[in-house]
Amino acid sequence: MRKSRGVRRSRVEALFRYLLLSFVALTALVPAYIMFSGSFKSQGEFLNSPFGVPDAPSVAGYQSAWTDNFPNWLLNSFLIVAGAVVLTEILAALAAWGFARFPFQGRETVLGVMVSLMVVPPVVLLIPLFQLGVQFSLISTLRIVILIYVGLMLPFSIYMLTNYFKSIPESILESASIDGASSFRTFRSIVLPLSGAPLATLAVVNLLWAWNELLLALVFLQSNEKKTLMVGITGFQSRYSLDIPTVMAGMSIATLPLVIAYLFGQRFFIAGLTAGSTKGE
């Protein structure tokens, strides 16, 4: 009797998990379906049936979106995201190795202060950063946005990699030291090859944030030629009088690189999320 109750309870729990996961999946997939299907509809067809399948699929929305400065905005986004993510990975890995392996006075305090910067909203930094950009003539340049993105992504990146580096077994590092390897050689030849999963996860997370970021790019990239893709798409509303298929087509193109990046790094993603959660022996 007790065993049958346990079986029924496990079945109910499994059904509940299945329904919950199905609901979460639908909440994520339905907006994506509306966006993608709407990009192939006409304005009237979308307003009459936003959830329906396109009766006569048309690429007019993509043609309208791709005109003007769209290719230039796409290139700007690639340059900014690539530069910010690569610089963040390099600086975060070096800093995390220092925090994890070099004891110095106030190390935990410095790390704690850096982690606390994660909760600072970017909007409070707009005025001082803008004044600094004006002083150094960096407004409407890709360099200032890359540097700001790097500064905002570093605290979380350093915190994540520090925890992972601390979890690497001491025996591995001691073996390298006995063989005569310097600290940097150990970091380059042993630690980095072992850190593929957290580094890939960090790259995907930072890429998603930097690609979708709007506020900072909108403020600092005022020239139409220097805008990122997300900033440029926001101008479709006034420029095309809210031409919904054009906006949906632009968003579909903007989403494609994110999907490709996630598909490329998904096999590292779960491993990277749990990296450093247990202490290796």
N, C-alpha and C positions, 0 to 999 in steps of 0.2 A: 504493500500500500504506500509506504513511504517512498519506495523507489519510483512508483508510477507518478506520484506527485512531483518528484524531482524531474522526471522526464517532461511532464507537462510544463513545469516552470521553465525549463531550459528552452522548450519550444516557443513559449510565449516571449521570452527574452530575445530569442533569435528573430522572431517575427517583428518585435518592436524595433530592434536594431535595423532590420531590413527596411521597415517603413520609414524610419528616421533618415537613414542614408538615402533612400529613394527621394524623400522630400528635399533633402539638401541638394541632391543632384539636380532635381527639377528646378529649384530656385536659381541654380547656376546656369543651367542649359537653356531655360526658356528665354531669358534676355538675349543670350547669344543667338538663338534661333530667330527671334524677332529682328535683331540687327542684321543677320546675314540674309534672311528672306526678304526683309524690307529693302535691301540694297538692289534687289532685282525687280522691284515693283515700281509702278508709277505713283505719283503723289496721291491721286484719287483712289487708286486701288489700296494703298496702304491705309488711308483714312477710313475706307469702308470695311476693310478686313485686315487689321494689323496682325492677327494670328494665323491667317490663312496662307496656303501655299500660293506662290505667284501663278496667275492664270497664263500670262504670256511673259516669261522672264525676259528682262531687258538689261543691257549693260550701260544704259544711258547715265545712270547714277555714277558709275565708275568713270565714264568719260568726263562728266562734269567735275568730279572730284580730282581727277588727275591733271586737269588743266591748271593754269595760273602757276603758283609757286610750290605746288604739292611735291614734286620730286626733290626740290631744294630743301623743303621742310623735312622730308624723309631722310635726306642725307645729313642734315644738321642733327637730327635725333640720333642717328647712328654714330656720328662723330662724338657727340656729347656723352652718350651712354657708354660707348666703348672706352673713351678716355677716362671717364669717372670710375667705371668698374675696374679697369686694369690698374689704375693708380691706387684705388682703395684696396685691392687684393694685395699689391706689393707692400704698401705701407702698413696695412693691418697685420700681415704675416710677420714682418720684421718687428713691429712693436709688440705683438703677442708673444713672439719668441723671447723678447727681452723681459716682459712681465712674467713669463712662465719659468724662465731658467736663470735669470740674473737677480739675486737678492740685493736690494739696495734700500736705504732708509726711506720710509714713506711710500713704499711700492704699493701696498694695499690701499693707502689713502688716495694716491694718484689714480689707481685703477677705479676706485669707488667714485671719485669725482668725474672721471671720464664716462663711467656707466650712467651717472646721474644726468649727463647731457642728453641721453636718449629721450628724456621726457620733455625737453625744451621744444616747444612748437616753432617751426621755421618762421611763422608770421611775426614773432617778436624780434627776429633778426633782420627783418627787411630794411628798416630805416638805417641802422648803422652799416649794414653791408652795402646798401645803395650809395650812401655817402662815401664809403671807401672806394666803391667802383667809380664814382664820379672823380674822386681825387686822383686815381691812377688811370683815368680814361679807358675803363674796361667795360662801360655800359654798351650793350648791343654787340658784345663779343662772346664767342663760345668759351673762351678761357675762364671768364668769371663764373659762368654757370658750372663748368666742370669742377672748379676749385670749391665752390659752395657745396655741390653734391658730394664731393670727396669728404669735406668736413662733416657733413651731416651723416654720412654712412659709416664713418670710421668708428664711432663709439661702439655700436652694436657689433661691427665686424671684429674689432679687437677683443671685445668681451667673449664672443663665440670662439674665436681661434685660441684665445688664452686658455679657456676651459679644455679645449681639445688637446693642446700641447701639454698641459699638465697631466693628461690621462695617458700619455705615451709611457710605456714601461721604462723605468730607470735603467734596467739591465741593458736595453738596446743602446741607450745613450752612453752608458758606462763602457760598453764594448767598443764603441766608436772612439771614445776618449783614450782607452788603453791602446788602440791601434794607431794613435797619434793624430787623429783627426781634430782639427780646430773646431771651435764652436760654430763658426760660419759654415765650415765644410760639413759638419754634422747636420746643420739646419738644411743646407742645400741638397745633400746627397741622401739623407735618411728621413728627416722630418717632413719635408715637402712631398716626397713620393708617397709617404704614408697618409698624407692629408688631402688626397684627391677628393674624397666625398665631402668633407666640410668646405673645402675651397669651391667646389662646384656648386654646392648648395648656397653658399654665400654669394657667388656670382649671379645665380638665378634670382635670389631674393633682391639683391641690389639692382639688378637689371629691371625687374618688374617695377620697383619703386621709381627709378630714374626715368624710365620710359613713360610712365603715367603721370609724372609730376607736372603740375600746371602752374601753380602760383608763382614760384620763383622764376620760371622761364618766361612767364607773362610779364613780370616786372622788369627783368634785366635784359630781355631780348626785344627791344622796342622796334628795331628795324624789321621790315617785312621779309627781307632776304635772310635774316638770321633766326627767324622763329623756328621752334621745334614743331613736330607734327601735331602734337596735342594743342598747342597754342594756335596753330593755323586752322585746325578744324573748328575751333570755337568761333572763328570768324565766318564760317559758312552760314550761320544763322542770319546775320545781317546782309552778307554778300549775296546769298541766294534766297533771301526771304523765307528762310526755314524750309528749304527744299529737303524733305525728309529722306528720300532715296539717296541724295548726294551725301548727306551727313552720315547715313548708315553705311554707304560705300566707303567713305573716308575712314570710319571707325573700323570697318572690316579689314581694310588694308593695314591700319595701325595695329590691329590685334594679331595679325598673322605672324610678325616676328616674335611676339611673346609666346605664341603657341609653339613655334619651331624651337625656341630656346628651352621651353619646358620639356618638350618631347626629347630634346637632345640630352638634357640633364636629369631626367626623371629617375634614371636608375641610380643616380647618386643622391637624390633628394631625400629619401627616407633615411638612408644611412647617415647622411649629413645632419639631419635633424636630431638624431640620437647620439651623434659623436660627442665624446667627452662626458656623457651622462654617467658612465661607470669608470672606475679607476682601474687601469690595467696593472697587472702584477707581472 
